[in-house]
Amino acid sequence: MTSIPTTPRPASLDALLDHTAALDTEQRPDTDWVDDVRAVLAFNASEADTALATLRDVLLDDAPRTPAQALAAAYVLLAAHSRDLAALAEQHADDYRAERGVTRSTRGLITGMRDVRRMLDQHADRLDKQVQR
């Protein structure tokens, strides 16, 4: 029988679980799960990949959810991930511009990367609009 290697839990997850447990002991009222997901996104803002860290935390939450709640949470998480990708596209364009400058041959790539960022931001906005409370 082989054992499955385990990865140590990040300290931020322990802090989140402790915070959630403290709220549960205070018998917090039922809240909207979308608001909870957004709160976890804010909590994980310092993580390298905020959306991925939040997805991890949401998947570890074992409270029963309805399909509509799960879909709303998915929209929120995908919108956050799209915004992360938009920021990467913008950073790539800025780095490329700083390294090579703006010339006739580099202008198209820089403009294209900025267009990709705008498309990703628009996609994130459309995903946010899909969240139904």
N, CA, C and O atoms as a GROMACS GRO file, in nm:
protein
  532
    1MET      N    1   0.084  -0.117   0.000
    1MET     CA    2   0.000   0.000   0.000
    1MET      C    3   0.089   0.124   0.000
    1MET      O    4   0.176   0.139   0.086
    2THR      N    5   0.066   0.211  -0.097
    2THR     CA    6   0.146   0.332  -0.104
    2THR      C    7   0.074   0.445  -0.032
    2THR      O    8  -0.048   0.453  -0.030
    3SER      N    9   0.153   0.529   0.026
    3SER     CA   10   0.092   0.643   0.095
    3SER      C   11   0.091   0.763   0.001
    3SER      O   12   0.179   0.780  -0.083
    4ILE      N   13  -0.009   0.843   0.017
    4ILE     CA   14  -0.022   0.964  -0.063
    4ILE      C   15   0.057   1.074   0.005
    4ILE      O   16   0.034   1.103   0.122
    5PRO      N   17   0.150   1.136  -0.069
    5PRO     CA   18   0.227   1.244  -0.006
    5PRO      C   19   0.134   1.361   0.029
    5PRO      O   20   0.042   1.394  -0.046
    6THR      N   21   0.161   1.420   0.141
    6THR     CA   22   0.079   1.533   0.184
    6THR      C   23   0.161   1.661   0.175
    6THR      O   24   0.282   1.661   0.194
    7THR      N   25   0.092   1.767   0.146
    7THR     CA   26   0.153   1.898   0.141
    7THR      C   27   0.110   1.973   0.266
    7THR      O   28  -0.009   1.973   0.300
    8PRO      N   29   0.203   2.035   0.335
    8PRO     CA   30   0.164   2.108   0.456
    8PRO      C   31   0.066   2.221   0.421
    8PRO      O   32   0.078   2.286   0.317
    9ARG      N   33  -0.028   2.242   0.510
    9ARG     CA   34  -0.125   2.351   0.489
    9ARG      C   35  -0.058   2.484   0.507
    9ARG      O   36   0.024   2.502   0.597
   10PRO      N   37  -0.092   2.581   0.420
   10PRO     CA   38  -0.036   2.715   0.438
   10PRO      C   39  -0.088   2.780   0.566
   10PRO      O   40  -0.200   2.753   0.610
   11ALA      N   41  -0.006   2.864   0.623
   11ALA     CA   42  -0.045   2.933   0.747
   11ALA      C   43  -0.170   3.017   0.726
   11ALA      O   44  -0.252   3.032   0.817
   12SER      N   45  -0.186   3.072   0.605
   12SER     CA   46  -0.304   3.157   0.580
   12SER      C   47  -0.432   3.075   0.589
   12SER      O   48  -0.536   3.127   0.630
   13LEU      N   49  -0.426   2.947   0.551
   13LEU     CA   50  -0.544   2.862   0.561
   13LEU      C   51  -0.578   2.836   0.708
   13LEU      O   52  -0.695   2.838   0.746
   14ASP      N   53  -0.477   2.811   0.789
   14ASP     CA   54  -0.502   2.791   0.932
   14ASP      C   55  -0.566   2.915   0.993
   14ASP      O   56  -0.658   2.904   1.075
   15ALA      N   57  -0.518   3.033   0.954
   15ALA     CA   58  -0.575   3.158   1.006
   15ALA      C   59  -0.720   3.172   0.963
   15ALA      O   60  -0.805   3.213   1.043
   16LEU      N   61  -0.749   3.138   0.838
   16LEU     CA   62  -0.886   3.148   0.788
   16LEU      C   63  -0.977   3.049   0.862
   16LEU      O   64  -1.089   3.085   0.900
   17LEU      N   65  -0.931   2.926   0.881
   17LEU     CA   66  -1.011   2.825   0.951
   17LEU      C   67  -1.036   2.867   1.096
   17LEU      O   68  -1.146   2.848   1.148
   18ASP      N   69  -0.934   2.923   1.160
   18ASP     CA   70  -0.952   2.971   1.299
   18ASP      C   71  -1.053   3.086   1.303
   18ASP      O   72  -1.137   3.091   1.393
   19HIS      N   73  -1.044   3.177   1.207
   19HIS     CA   74  -1.138   3.289   1.200
   19HIS      C   75  -1.280   3.240   1.180
   19HIS      O   76  -1.373   3.287   1.245
   20THR      N   77  -1.297   3.145   1.088
   20THR     CA   78  -1.429   3.089   1.060
   20THR      C   79  -1.485   3.016   1.182
   20THR      O   80  -1.603   3.027   1.214
   21ALA      N   81  -1.400   2.940   1.249
   21ALA     CA   82  -1.444   2.868   1.369
   21ALA      C   83  -1.489   2.965   1.477
   21ALA      O   84  -1.587   2.940   1.547
   22ALA      N   85  -1.418   3.076   1.490
   22ALA     CA   86  -1.457   3.177   1.590
   22ALA      C   87  -1.592   3.237   1.555
   22ALA      O   88  -1.674   3.261   1.644
   23LEU      N   89  -1.615   3.261   1.428
   23LEU     CA   90  -1.746   3.314   1.388
   23LEU      C   91  -1.856   3.213   1.414
   23LEU      O   92  -1.966   3.249   1.458
   24ASP      N   93  -1.827   3.085   1.387
   24ASP     CA   94  -1.928   2.981   1.409
   24ASP      C   95  -1.963   2.968   1.556
   24ASP      O   96  -2.078   2.940   1.591
   25THR      N   97  -1.863   2.988   1.644
   25THR     CA   98  -1.893   2.975   1.786
   25THR      C   99  -1.981   3.090   1.834
   25THR      O  100  -2.051   3.078   1.935
   26GLU      N  101  -1.976   3.201   1.761
   26GLU     CA  102  -2.062   3.314   1.795
   26GLU      C  103  -2.200   3.299   1.732
   26GLU      O  104  -2.284   3.389   1.741
   27GLN      N  105  -2.224   3.184   1.669
   27GLN     CA  106  -2.351   3.155   1.601
   27GLN      C  107  -2.386   3.267   1.504
   27GLN      O  108  -2.487   3.336   1.517
   28ARG      N  109  -2.297   3.280   1.404
   28ARG     CA  110  -2.323   3.383   1.304
   28ARG      C  111  -2.451   3.352   1.227
   28ARG      O  112  -2.483   3.235   1.205
   29PRO      N  113  -2.522   3.453   1.187
   29PRO     CA  114  -2.643   3.430   1.109
   29PRO      C  115  -2.608   3.381   0.970
   29PRO      O  116  -2.497   3.402   0.921
   30ASP      N  117  -2.704   3.315   0.906
   30ASP     CA  118  -2.683   3.271   0.770
   30ASP      C  119  -2.658   3.392   0.682
   30ASP      O  120  -2.731   3.491   0.688
   31THR      N  121  -2.554   3.383   0.602
   31THR     CA  122  -2.522   3.493   0.512
   31THR      C  123  -2.521   3.441   0.370
   31THR      O  124  -2.524   3.321   0.346
   32ASP      N  125  -2.518   3.532   0.278
   32ASP     CA  126  -2.513   3.498   0.138
   32ASP      C  127  -2.375   3.440   0.107
   32ASP      O  128  -2.274   3.499   0.142
   33TRP      N  129  -2.371   3.324   0.042
   33TRP     CA  130  -2.244   3.257   0.015
   33TRP      C  131  -2.158   3.339  -0.080
   33TRP      O  132  -2.036   3.335  -0.070
   34VAL      N  133  -2.218   3.412  -0.171
   34VAL     CA  134  -2.141   3.498  -0.262
   34VAL      C  135  -2.064   3.601  -0.180
   34VAL      O  136  -1.947   3.628  -0.209
   35ASP      N  137  -2.127   3.658  -0.080
   35ASP     CA  138  -2.057   3.752   0.007
   35ASP      C  139  -1.942   3.684   0.079
   35ASP      O  140  -1.835   3.742   0.096
   36ASP      N  141  -1.964   3.559   0.122
   36ASP     CA  142  -1.858   3.483   0.188
   36ASP      C  143  -1.741   3.460   0.093
   36ASP      O  144  -1.625   3.475   0.132
   37VAL      N  145  -1.770   3.424  -0.032
   37VAL     CA  146  -1.664   3.400  -0.130
   37VAL      C  147  -1.586   3.530  -0.155
   37VAL      O  148  -1.464   3.528  -0.164
   38ARG      N  149  -1.657   3.640  -0.166
   38ARG     CA  150  -1.589   3.769  -0.185
   38ARG      C  151  -1.503   3.805  -0.063
   38ARG      O  152  -1.396   3.864  -0.077
   39ALA      N  153  -1.551   3.771   0.055
   39ALA     CA  154  -1.473   3.797   0.177
   39ALA      C  155  -1.345   3.712   0.177
   39ALA      O  156  -1.239   3.760   0.218
   40VAL      N  157  -1.356   3.589   0.133
   40VAL     CA  158  -1.238   3.502   0.126
   40VAL      C  159  -1.141   3.554   0.020
   40VAL      O  160  -1.020   3.548   0.038
   41LEU      N  161  -1.194   3.606  -0.092
   41LEU     CA  162  -1.107   3.669  -0.194
   41LEU      C  163  -1.029   3.784  -0.131
   41LEU      O  164  -0.909   3.797  -0.153
   42ALA      N  165  -1.096   3.867  -0.054
   42ALA     CA  166  -1.029   3.979   0.012
   42ALA      C  167  -0.926   3.928   0.113
   42ALA      O  168  -0.818   3.985   0.126
   43PHE      N  169  -0.961   3.822   0.185
   43PHE     CA  170  -0.870   3.764   0.283
   43PHE      C  171  -0.743   3.713   0.216
   43PHE      O  172  -0.634   3.724   0.271
   44ASN      N  173  -0.759   3.655   0.096
   44ASN     CA  174  -0.646   3.596   0.024
   44ASN      C  175  -0.577   3.694  -0.070
   44ASN      O  176  -0.496   3.652  -0.153
   45ALA      N  177  -0.606   3.822  -0.058
   45ALA     CA  178  -0.550   3.921  -0.150
   45ALA      C  179  -0.397   3.923  -0.152
   45ALA      O  180  -0.337   3.959  -0.253
   46SER      N  181  -0.335   3.884  -0.043
   46SER     CA  182  -0.188   3.885  -0.037
   46SER      C  183  -0.126   3.760  -0.100
   46SER      O  184  -0.004   3.755  -0.117
   47GLU      N  185  -0.207   3.661  -0.133
   47GLU     CA  186  -0.156   3.538  -0.195
   47GLU      C  187  -0.110   3.569  -0.337
   47GLU      O  188  -0.158   3.663  -0.400
   48ALA      N  189  -0.016   3.488  -0.387
   48ALA     CA  190   0.036   3.508  -0.524
   48ALA      C  191  -0.075   3.491  -0.627
   48ALA      O  192  -0.081   3.567  -0.723
   49ASP      N  193  -0.161   3.394  -0.608
   49ASP     CA  194  -0.274   3.373  -0.699
   49ASP      C  195  -0.401   3.372  -0.614
   49ASP      O  196  -0.442   3.269  -0.561
   50THR      N  197  -0.460   3.488  -0.603
   50THR     CA  198  -0.575   3.508  -0.514
   50THR      C  199  -0.690   3.414  -0.547
   50THR      O  200  -0.748   3.354  -0.457
   51ALA      N  201  -0.724   3.402  -0.675
   51ALA     CA  202  -0.838   3.319  -0.714
   51ALA      C  203  -0.813   3.173  -0.681
   51ALA      O  204  -0.904   3.104  -0.635
   52LEU      N  205  -0.692   3.123  -0.704
   52LEU     CA  206  -0.661   2.983  -0.674
   52LEU      C  207  -0.666   2.956  -0.524
   52LEU      O  208  -0.718   2.854  -0.481
   53ALA      N  209  -0.611   3.047  -0.445
   53ALA     CA  210  -0.614   3.030  -0.300
   53ALA      C  211  -0.758   3.032  -0.250
   53ALA      O  212  -0.794   2.956  -0.159
   54THR      N  213  -0.841   3.116  -0.308
   54THR     CA  214  -0.982   3.123  -0.267
   54THR      C  215  -1.056   2.997  -0.310
   54THR      O  216  -1.139   2.946  -0.234
   55LEU      N  217  -1.028   2.947  -0.428
   55LEU     CA  218  -1.089   2.822  -0.473
   55LEU      C  219  -1.056   2.709  -0.376
   55LEU      O  220  -1.142   2.629  -0.342
   56ARG      N  221  -0.930   2.703  -0.333
   56ARG     CA  222  -0.889   2.602  -0.234
   56ARG      C  223  -0.974   2.614  -0.108
   56ARG      O  224  -1.025   2.514  -0.058
   57ASP      N  225  -0.990   2.735  -0.058
   57ASP     CA  226  -1.064   2.756   0.065
   57ASP      C  227  -1.213   2.724   0.049
   57ASP      O  228  -1.276   2.668   0.138
   58VAL      N  229  -1.267   2.760  -0.067
   58VAL     CA  230  -1.409   2.732  -0.093
   58VAL      C  231  -1.432   2.581  -0.104
   58VAL      O  232  -1.533   2.530  -0.056
   59LEU      N  233  -1.340   2.511  -0.168
   59LEU     CA  234  -1.354   2.365  -0.181
   59LEU      C  235  -1.342   2.295  -0.046
   59LEU      O  236  -1.399   2.187  -0.026
   60LEU      N  237  -1.268   2.354   0.046
   60LEU     CA  238  -1.254   2.294   0.179
   60LEU      C  239  -1.374   2.321   0.269
   60LEU      O  240  -1.391   2.257   0.372
   61ASP      N  241  -1.458   2.416   0.230
   61ASP     CA  242  -1.579   2.446   0.306
   61ASP      C  243  -1.678   2.333   0.282
   61ASP      O  244  -1.719   2.309   0.168
   62ASP      N  245  -1.716   2.264   0.387
   62ASP     CA  246  -1.803   2.147   0.369
   62ASP      C  247  -1.951   2.177   0.398
   62ASP      O  248  -2.031   2.084   0.409
   63ALA      N  249  -1.986   2.302   0.411
   63ALA     CA  250  -2.127   2.337   0.433
   63ALA      C  251  -2.207   2.305   0.307
   63ALA      O  252  -2.159   2.327   0.195
   64PRO      N  253  -2.327   2.255   0.324
   64PRO     CA  254  -2.409   2.223   0.206
   64PRO      C  255  -2.449   2.350   0.132
   64PRO      O  256  -2.490   2.449   0.193
   65ARG      N  257  -2.439   2.346   0.002
   65ARG     CA  258  -2.474   2.459  -0.082
   65ARG      C  259  -2.567   2.412  -0.193
   65ARG      O  260  -2.564   2.295  -0.233
   66THR      N  261  -2.648   2.502  -0.241
   66THR     CA  262  -2.737   2.469  -0.351
   66THR      C  263  -2.660   2.484  -0.482
   66THR      O  264  -2.556   2.551  -0.486
   67PRO      N  265  -2.710   2.423  -0.590
   67PRO     CA  266  -2.644   2.442  -0.720
   67PRO      C  267  -2.638   2.590  -0.761
   67PRO      O  268  -2.540   2.632  -0.821
   68ALA      N  269  -2.740   2.667  -0.729
   68ALA     CA  270  -2.740   2.810  -0.763
   68ALA      C  271  -2.629   2.883  -0.687
   68ALA      O  272  -2.562   2.970  -0.742
   69GLN      N  273  -2.609   2.848  -0.561
   69GLN     CA  274  -2.502   2.909  -0.483
   69GLN      C  275  -2.365   2.871  -0.540
   69GLN      O  276  -2.276   2.955  -0.549
   70ALA      N  277  -2.351   2.745  -0.577
   70ALA     CA  278  -2.224   2.700  -0.635
   70ALA      C  279  -2.195   2.772  -0.766
   70ALA      O  280  -2.081   2.810  -0.792
   71LEU      N  281  -2.296   2.790  -0.849
   71LEU     CA  282  -2.279   2.859  -0.975
   71LEU      C  283  -2.241   3.006  -0.952
   71LEU      O  284  -2.152   3.058  -1.020
   72ALA      N  285  -2.306   3.070  -0.858
   72ALA     CA  286  -2.274   3.210  -0.827
   72ALA      C  287  -2.130   3.222  -0.778
   72ALA      O  288  -2.059   3.314  -0.817
   73ALA      N  289  -2.088   3.129  -0.693
   73ALA     CA  290  -1.950   3.131  -0.644
   73ALA      C  291  -1.851   3.109  -0.758
   73ALA      O  292  -1.745   3.171  -0.763
   74ALA      N  293  -1.886   3.020  -0.852
   74ALA     CA  294  -1.800   2.995  -0.968
   74ALA      C  295  -1.784   3.122  -1.051
   74ALA      O  296  -1.674   3.153  -1.096
   75TYR      N  297  -1.893   3.194  -1.072
   75TYR     CA  298  -1.884   3.320  -1.147
   75TYR      C  299  -1.791   3.419  -1.077
   75TYR      O  300  -1.709   3.484  -1.143
   76VAL      N  301  -1.803   3.431  -0.947
   76VAL     CA  302  -1.718   3.523  -0.871
   76VAL      C  303  -1.572   3.483  -0.883
   76VAL      O  304  -1.485   3.568  -0.906
   77LEU      N  305  -1.544   3.353  -0.868
   77LEU     CA  306  -1.406   3.306  -0.875
   77LEU      C  307  -1.348   3.321  -1.016
   77LEU      O  308  -1.232   3.359  -1.031
   78LEU      N  309  -1.427   3.290  -1.118
   78LEU     CA  310  -1.377   3.304  -1.254
   78LEU      C  311  -1.355   3.451  -1.291
   78LEU      O  312  -1.262   3.482  -1.365
   79ALA      N  313  -1.439   3.539  -1.240
   79ALA     CA  314  -1.418   3.682  -1.264
   79ALA      C  315  -1.287   3.728  -1.198
   79ALA      O  316  -1.211   3.804  -1.258
   80ALA      N  317  -1.262   3.681  -1.077
   80ALA     CA  318  -1.137   3.717  -1.009
   80ALA      C  319  -1.016   3.664  -1.084
   80ALA      O  320  -0.915   3.732  -1.097
   81HIS      N  321  -1.028   3.541  -1.134
   81HIS     CA  322  -0.917   3.483  -1.211
   81HIS      C  323  -0.895   3.560  -1.342
   81HIS      O  324  -0.781   3.581  -1.382
   82SER      N  325  -1.003   3.601  -1.407
   82SER     CA  326  -0.991   3.680  -1.530
   82SER      C  327  -0.920   3.812  -1.502
   82SER      O  328  -0.841   3.859  -1.583
   83ARG      N  329  -0.950   3.872  -1.388
   83ARG     CA  330  -0.883   3.997  -1.352
   83ARG      C  331  -0.734   3.974  -1.323
   83ARG      O  332  -0.650   4.058  -1.355
   84ASP      N  333  -0.702   3.858  -1.262
   84ASP     CA  334  -0.561   3.824  -1.240
   84ASP      C  335  -0.489   3.811  -1.374
   84ASP      O  336  -0.377   3.859  -1.389
   85LEU      N  337  -0.553   3.745  -1.471
   85LEU     CA  338  -0.493   3.729  -1.604
   85LEU      C  339  -0.479   3.864  -1.674
   85LEU      O  340  -0.380   3.888  -1.743
   86ALA      N  341  -0.576   3.952  -1.657
   86ALA     CA  342  -0.568   4.086  -1.716
   86ALA      C  343  -0.448   4.162  -1.659
   86ALA      O  344  -0.377   4.230  -1.732
   87ALA      N  345  -0.427   4.149  -1.531
   87ALA     CA  346  -0.313   4.216  -1.468
   87ALA      C  347  -0.181   4.161  -1.522
   87ALA      O  348  -0.085   4.236  -1.542
   88LEU      N  349  -0.176   4.030  -1.546
   88LEU     CA  350  -0.055   3.970  -1.604
   88LEU      C  351  -0.030   4.022  -1.745
   88LEU      O  352   0.084   4.051  -1.781
   89ALA      N  353  -0.135   4.036  -1.825
   89ALA     CA  354  -0.121   4.087  -1.961
   89ALA      C  355  -0.071   4.232  -1.958
   89ALA      O  356   0.017   4.269  -2.036
   90GLU      N  357  -0.125   4.312  -1.869
   90GLU     CA  358  -0.081   4.451  -1.856
   90GLU      C  359   0.065   4.458  -1.812
   90GLU      O  360   0.142   4.539  -1.863
   91GLN      N  361   0.102   4.373  -1.716
   91GLN     CA  362   0.240   4.371  -1.668
   91GLN      C  363   0.335   4.330  -1.780
   91GLN      O  364   0.444   4.386  -1.793
   92HIS      N  365   0.294   4.232  -1.861
   92HIS     CA  366   0.378   4.187  -1.972
   92HIS      C  367   0.399   4.302  -2.072
   92HIS      O  368   0.511   4.324  -2.118
   93ALA      N  369   0.293   4.374  -2.104
   93ALA     CA  370   0.305   4.487  -2.196
   93ALA      C  371   0.397   4.594  -2.139
   93ALA      O  372   0.481   4.650  -2.210
   94ASP      N  373   0.382   4.624  -2.010
   94ASP     CA  374   0.467   4.725  -1.946
   94ASP      C  375   0.614   4.682  -1.945
   94ASP      O  376   0.702   4.762  -1.974
   95ASP      N  377   0.640   4.555  -1.912
   95ASP     CA  378   0.777   4.503  -1.910
   95ASP      C  379   0.840   4.507  -2.049
   95ASP      O  380   0.955   4.545  -2.065
   96TYR      N  381   0.762   4.466  -2.149
   96TYR     CA  382   0.811   4.464  -2.287
   96TYR      C  383   0.843   4.606  -2.333
   96TYR      O  384   0.946   4.630  -2.397
   97ARG      N  385   0.757   4.698  -2.299
   97ARG     CA  386   0.778   4.839  -2.336
   97ARG      C  387   0.902   4.895  -2.267
   97ARG      O  388   0.981   4.965  -2.330
   98ALA      N  389   0.919   4.864  -2.139
   98ALA     CA  390   1.035   4.912  -2.065
   98ALA      C  391   1.165   4.853  -2.121
   98ALA      O  392   1.268   4.920  -2.124
   99GLU      N  393   1.160   4.728  -2.164
   99GLU     CA  394   1.280   4.660  -2.214
   99GLU      C  395   1.317   4.704  -2.355
   99GLU      O  396   1.434   4.724  -2.386
  100ARG      N  397   1.216   4.719  -2.441
  100ARG     CA  398   1.244   4.743  -2.582
  100ARG      C  399   1.202   4.881  -2.632
  100ARG      O  400   1.238   4.921  -2.743
  101GLY      N  401   1.128   4.954  -2.551
  101GLY     CA  402   1.081   5.085  -2.594
  101GLY      C  403   0.966   5.072  -2.693
  101GLY      O  404   0.926   4.962  -2.730
  102VAL      N  405   0.914   5.185  -2.733
  102VAL     CA  406   0.805   5.186  -2.830
  102VAL      C  407   0.862   5.227  -2.965
  102VAL      O  408   0.910   5.339  -2.984
  103THR      N  409   0.855   5.133  -3.056
  103THR     CA  410   0.898   5.159  -3.193
  103THR      C  411   0.786   5.114  -3.285
  103THR      O  412   0.683   5.062  -3.241
  104ARG      N  413   0.808   5.134  -3.412
  104ARG     CA  414   0.708   5.090  -3.508
  104ARG      C  415   0.686   4.938  -3.498
  104ARG      O  416   0.573   4.891  -3.513
  105SER      N  417   0.791   4.863  -3.472
  105SER     CA  418   0.777   4.717  -3.467
  105SER      C  419   0.724   4.666  -3.333
  105SER      O  420   0.666   4.558  -3.328
  106THR      N  421   0.742   4.740  -3.223
  106THR     CA  422   0.693   4.693  -3.092
  106THR      C  423   0.554   4.746  -3.058
  106THR      O  424   0.486   4.690  -2.972
  107ARG      N  425   0.512   4.852  -3.124
  107ARG     CA  426   0.383   4.915  -3.092
  107ARG      C  427   0.267   4.817  -3.107
  107ARG      O  428   0.176   4.816  -3.024
  108GLY      N  429   0.269   4.735  -3.211
  108GLY     CA  430   0.160   4.639  -3.234
  108GLY      C  431   0.147   4.538  -3.121
  108GLY      O  432   0.036   4.508  -3.077
  109LEU      N  433   0.260   4.485  -3.075
  109LEU     CA  434   0.255   4.387  -2.966
  109LEU      C  435   0.204   4.452  -2.837
  109LEU      O  436   0.119   4.395  -2.768
  110ILE      N  437   0.254   4.569  -2.806
  110ILE     CA  438   0.212   4.638  -2.684
  110ILE      C  439   0.062   4.669  -2.690
  110ILE      O  440  -0.010   4.648  -2.592
  111THR      N  441   0.017   4.719  -2.803
  111THR     CA  442  -0.126   4.749  -2.820
  111THR      C  443  -0.209   4.622  -2.810
  111THR      O  444  -0.315   4.621  -2.748
  112GLY      N  445  -0.160   4.514  -2.870
  112GLY     CA  446  -0.231   4.387  -2.863
  112GLY      C  447  -0.245   4.334  -2.722
  112GLY      O  448  -0.351   4.284  -2.685
  113MET      N  449  -0.140   4.344  -2.644
  113MET     CA  450  -0.145   4.297  -2.505
  113MET      C  451  -0.241   4.382  -2.423
  113MET      O  452  -0.311   4.331  -2.336
  114ARG      N  453  -0.244   4.510  -2.451
  114ARG     CA  454  -0.339   4.596  -2.379
  114ARG      C  455  -0.482   4.564  -2.421
  114ARG      O  456  -0.574   4.572  -2.339
  115ASP      N  457  -0.502   4.527  -2.548
  115ASP     CA  458  -0.635   4.484  -2.593
  115ASP      C  459  -0.677   4.355  -2.523
  115ASP      O  460  -0.793   4.339  -2.486
  116VAL      N  461  -0.583   4.263  -2.506
  116VAL     CA  462  -0.612   4.138  -2.434
  116VAL      C  463  -0.654   4.171  -2.290
  116VAL      O  464  -0.748   4.112  -2.238
  117ARG      N  465  -0.583   4.264  -2.228
  117ARG     CA  466  -0.620   4.302  -2.091
  117ARG      C  467  -0.761   4.358  -2.086
  117ARG      O  468  -0.838   4.323  -1.997
  118ARG      N  469  -0.794   4.443  -2.180
  118ARG     CA  470  -0.930   4.501  -2.183
  118ARG      C  471  -1.035   4.392  -2.204
  118ARG      O  472  -1.141   4.394  -2.141
  119MET      N  473  -1.007   4.298  -2.293
  119MET     CA  474  -1.102   4.188  -2.317
  119MET      C  475  -1.121   4.104  -2.191
  119MET      O  476  -1.234   4.065  -2.159
  120LEU      N  477  -1.013   4.077  -2.120
  120LEU     CA  478  -1.024   3.999  -1.996
  120LEU      C  479  -1.101   4.076  -1.889
  120LEU      O  480  -1.180   4.016  -1.815
  121ASP      N  481  -1.078   4.205  -1.879
  121ASP     CA  482  -1.154   4.287  -1.783
  121ASP      C  483  -1.303   4.288  -1.819
  121ASP      O  484  -1.388   4.278  -1.730
  122GLN      N  485  -1.334   4.300  -1.947
  122GLN     CA  486  -1.474   4.297  -1.990
  122GLN      C  487  -1.537   4.161  -1.962
  122GLN      O  488  -1.653   4.153  -1.920
  123HIS      N  489  -1.460   4.055  -1.984
  123HIS     CA  490  -1.510   3.920  -1.954
  123HIS      C  491  -1.540   3.907  -1.804
  123HIS      O  492  -1.642   3.851  -1.766
  124ALA      N  493  -1.451   3.959  -1.720
  124ALA     CA  494  -1.473   3.955  -1.575
  124ALA      C  495  -1.598   4.032  -1.537
  124ALA      O  496  -1.675   3.988  -1.452
  125ASP      N  497  -1.619   4.147  -1.600
  125ASP     CA  498  -1.740   4.225  -1.572
  125ASP      C  499  -1.866   4.148  -1.612
  125ASP      O  500  -1.965   4.152  -1.539
  126ARG      N  501  -1.862   4.078  -1.726
  126ARG     CA  502  -1.978   3.998  -1.768
  126ARG      C  503  -2.003   3.883  -1.669
  126ARG      O  504  -2.118   3.852  -1.639
  127LEU      N  505  -1.897   3.822  -1.620
  127LEU     CA  506  -1.912   3.714  -1.522
  127LEU      C  507  -1.976   3.768  -1.394
  127LEU      O  508  -2.064   3.705  -1.336
  128ASP      N  509  -1.930   3.884  -1.349
  128ASP     CA  510  -1.986   3.945  -1.228
  128ASP      C  511  -2.135   3.972  -1.245
  128ASP      O  512  -2.212   3.957  -1.150
  129LYS      N  513  -2.177   4.012  -1.365
  129LYS     CA  514  -2.317   4.040  -1.389
  129LYS      C  515  -2.403   3.913  -1.385
  129LYS      O  516  -2.524   3.920  -1.364
  130GLN      N  517  -2.340   3.797  -1.405
  130GLN     CA  518  -2.414   3.671  -1.403
  130GLN      C  519  -2.450   3.626  -1.262
  130GLN      O  520  -2.538   3.542  -1.244
  131VAL      N  521  -2.381   3.683  -1.164
  131VAL     CA  522  -2.407   3.644  -1.024
  131VAL      C  523  -2.547   3.691  -0.987
  131VAL      O  524  -2.577   3.810  -0.987
  132GLN      N  525  -2.630   3.594  -0.956
  132GLN     CA  526  -2.767   3.627  -0.916
  132GLN      C  527  -2.782   3.599  -0.768
  132GLN      O  528  -2.748   3.491  -0.720
  133ARG      N  529  -2.831   3.696  -0.698
  133ARG     CA  530  -2.846   3.679  -0.553
  133ARG      C  531  -2.982   3.628  -0.521
  133ARG      O  532  -3.014   3.607  -0.404
   0.00000   0.00000   0.00000
